[in-house]
């Protein structure tokens, strides 16, 4: 029964995010250029043994016609997630537990392709939407897949404040596509921001280049 409800939730999110992506930081590039250069998909895990195989296989199926790699950064799982990831991902590494933001950045630095997609490992983000995110990078440097409904007050507050500055309606969504140049040579200065600091850094990079 729980599995059935989860499937319904995934379908609902897929529908909600399909036409609700926020693009920030403009810089023109063709969709064909993106496909030819390659895509690195990065996710972090902590005790996601039950989900990680399905996620990786769905990513590979979705991007079968594009040059790509899947990178899994495991945050010291205790359930054998890393061992499963090593069988299916192109790159799977373990590290000490430091949180999602640092894990994502760690994986981004391992990426060998100029396009990076970050995605949650719990199957809440439908990997089948990755091509739509990547297509929008033809005109943008960062694209965020935003939820239509934000359940927590903190998420709504962040969307109205920090999200407005960064050009997104879902500041804490980590289902994003980046041009690597927007996030390169980055170091995090704060604690766990659930990916928020990465978005702010990308915005700062754009502000400097615009000057």
N, C-alpha and C positions, 0 to 999 in steps of 0.2 A: 504493500500500500504506500509506504514511504517513497519507494522508487517511482511509483506512478505519479505522486504529487510532484516529485522533483522533475520528472519529464515535462509535466505541464508548466512548471515554473520556467524551465529552459525555453520552451516554445513561446511563452509569453514574453520573455526577455528578448528572444530573437526577433519577435514582431515589433517590440517597443524600440529596439535599438537600430533596426534596419534602416529607418528613415530619420534617425535622430543622432547624427554625428556632428560634433563641433570641430570646425577647422580653425586653427590658429597659426599665425606666423607664415606669411606668404612667401613663396619662392617657386617659380614655375619649373615643371619637369614633366615629361610625357609618361603616360602609364606604361608604354612599351619599354621605355628606358628603365623603369622601376623593376619590371619583370626580368629583364635581361641582366640587371646588376645583381639581383638576388635579395632574398628576404631572410632575416634571422628572427625567429620567434622565440621569445624568452619568457619563462615562467619560473616562479619560485614555489617550493613545496614545503609543507610541514605536515607529516602524517596524512598524505594523500594517496596511499597505496591503492585504494579502491578506485580512484579516478584517473590516475596519471597515464595508465596504458591507453584508456579510451581517448583521453585528450590528445595524446601524441599521435595516435592513429588517425584521428579526425583531422588534425592539422596537416599531416602528410597527404591525406586524401584530398583535402581542400586545395592544397598547393601543388598537386602532382604535376601540373604543367608549368610550374615556375621553379627556378633555382632557389633552393631554400635549405634551412637547417633549423632544428629544434634544440634549444638549449634549456636544460633544467638545472636550477640551482637549489639544492636541498638544504634546508635550514635545520640540520641535525634531527631529522625524523627518527622516531623510535619504532616505526612499524614496518620498516623495509622498503619505504618509498624509493630510496636512492637505487637499490638493487634492481627494482622494476624499471626505473627510468633509464638505467644504463643499458637495458636490453632493447629499448625502443627509441630513445633520443639519439641525436647525432652527438651531442655533448651533454654529459650529466656529471655534475660535481657536487660534493658535499662541503659544507663550511660550518663554522660555529654559528649558533643561533643569534642573529642580530636584527631580525625583522624583515618585512617585505621590501621596504624601500632599498635597503642596502643589498638585499638579495637580487633585486631587479637590476640595480646598477652593476653589480658584480657580473651578472649575465650579459649585460650590454657591452661590457668591456671585453668579453670573450667573443662577441659577435664578429664574424668575418665579412658580413655583407653590409652595404651602406644603408639598407632599410631595416629598421628594427620594429617588431610588433611585440608588445607586452600583453600578457593575458593571464587571468587568474587560473589556478590549477583545479578549482573545485567544480568545473563545468558550468558555472553560472554565466560565463561569457561564451556565446556560441562561436567556435572557431570558423564555422562556415561564413561568418561575416568578415573575415580577414580581407578577402579581396575588395570589399567595399571600402574598408578603411584605407587600404593601400592605394586604391584608385584615386582617392581624394588627395593623396600626397603629390599628385601631378601638379597641384597648385599651392600646396601648403607644406610646411616643415613638420608640423605636429597635428595629428587628428585624434580626437577623443570620442569614443562611443559612449553616449550619455544615456542614462536611464531616464524614462519619462517621469517616474515617481521615485522620490528619495525618502526612504522610510524614517530616517533618523533626523532629529533636529540639527545635530552637528553637521550633517551632510547638506541640509538645506541652507544653513547659515554660511557654510563654506562656499556654496554655489552662488549665493547672493553677494558675497564679499570677494574672496580670493578668485572664485570662478569668473566673476565679472571682469576682473583685471586680466585674467589669462585667456578670456574668450571662450569659456566653456560653461555649460549648465550642470556639469557633474564633475566637480573638482577632484573627488576621490575615486573616480573610475580609473582603473588601471588597464582597461582594454583600450590600448592606444597604439598608434603607428607614428614612428619618428623617422626623420632623416637623421642618420647617425651624427652628422655635423652639428645638429642642434643640441646634442647631449654629450658630445665628445669632451674628453679632458675634464670631466666633472667629478667633484668630491662633495659628499653630503656633509653639512655642518650641523644639522639638527638631529633630534631623535627620530623615532618612528612617525612618519607623516603619511603613511599609507600611499606613497607615491606622489603626494602633493608637492613636495620639494622638487622632484624631478620636473614637474610641469613649470614651476616658477623659474628654475634654472634655464629651461628651454626658452622661456619668454625673455629672460635677461640676455641670452645669447643673441636673440633677434634684435633686441633694443640696441645692442652694441654695433651690430652689423649695419643697422639702419642709419647710424650716425655717420 
